[in-house]
C-alpha cells in the first residue's frame, strides 16, 4: 500500500462538498449544471471542486455540446463510497 497516495485520496474525499459531489456521481455521469442545481451549491464552487478532483485522477470529464460532464474514474473512490453507504459487508462507519 502506498500510504502517501492513500492519505492524499482520503484528504481530498474528506471535504464535505467534494464528498457530496462524489456521492452524486457514484451511479451516473452528470453535467456541471445538473450537479450544482441538485446540490443547491454555487456553480463556481462546484466547478472548483470538480477541477481539483479531475486533476487528482478521481474524476474524468467529457464535453457534451456546450456542457462538461463528469464521471468517477477511480475504483478506490468507488469502493470507499460504497463502504460509506453501508455496502461493504453491511458495515457502517
C-alpha positions in Angstrom: 0.0 0.0 0.0 1.2 3.5 -0.9 0.3 5.4 2.3 1.1 8.8 0.9 -1.3 8.3 -2.0 -4.0 6.8 0.2 -3.7 9.7 2.6 -4.0 12.2 -0.2 -7.0 10.5 -1.6 -8.8 10.4 1.8 -7.9 14.1 2.3 -9.5 15.1 -1.0 -12.6 13.0 -0.3 -12.8 14.3 3.3 -14.1 17.7 2.3 -17.9 17.7 2.8 -18.7 19.4 -0.6 -16.5 17.0 -2.5 -18.0 14.0 -0.8 -21.5 15.2 -1.7 -20.4 15.7 -5.3 -18.8 12.2 -5.4 -21.9 10.6 -4.0 -23.9 12.4 -6.6 -21.7 11.0 -9.4 -21.5 7.5 -7.9 -24.1 5.9 -10.2 -24.0 8.0 -13.4 -22.3 10.8 -15.3 -23.6 14.3 -14.6 -23.0 17.7 -16.2 -21.8 20.6 -14.1 -25.2 22.3 -14.2 -27.0 19.2 -13.0 -24.6 18.8 -10.1 -24.8 22.3 -8.7 -28.6 22.6 -9.2 -29.2 19.2 -7.5 -26.9 20.0 -4.6 -28.1 23.7 -4.3 -24.5 24.9 -4.4 -22.9 27.8 -6.3 -21.8 26.9 -9.8 -18.3 28.4 -9.3 -17.8 26.4 -6.0 -18.8 23.1 -7.7 -16.6 23.7 -10.7 -13.6 24.4 -8.4 -14.1 21.1 -6.6 -14.7 19.2 -9.9 -11.5 20.5 -11.4 -9.5 19.6 -8.3 -10.8 16.1 -8.3 -10.2 15.7 -12.0 -6.6 16.9 -11.6 -6.1 14.3 -8.9 -7.4 11.5 -11.1 -10.6 10.9 -9.2 -12.9 12.2 -11.9 -12.7 12.4 -15.7 -14.8 14.5 -18.0 -16.3 14.7 -21.4 -17.8 17.5 -23.4 -21.4 17.2 -24.5 -22.1 20.2 -26.7 -21.5 23.2 -24.6 -21.6 21.3 -21.3 -18.9 19.4 -19.5 -20.0 16.2 -17.8 -18.0 14.4 -15.1 -17.8 10.7 -14.0 -15.9 8.7 -11.4 -12.6 7.4 -12.7 -11.1 5.8 -9.7 -12.0 2.3 -8.4 -10.7 3.0 -4.9 -13.0 6.0 -4.6 -16.0 3.9 -5.8 -15.2 1.3 -3.2 -14.9 3.9 -0.4 -18.3 5.4 -1.4 -19.9 2.0 -1.4 -18.5 1.4 2.1 -19.8 4.8 3.3 -23.3 3.8 2.1 -23.1 0.6 4.1 -22.5 -1.6 1.1 -19.3 -3.2 2.3 -20.3 -6.4 4.2 -23.1 -4.4 5.7 -20.8 -2.3 7.9 -21.4 1.3 8.6 -18.5 3.6 9.5 
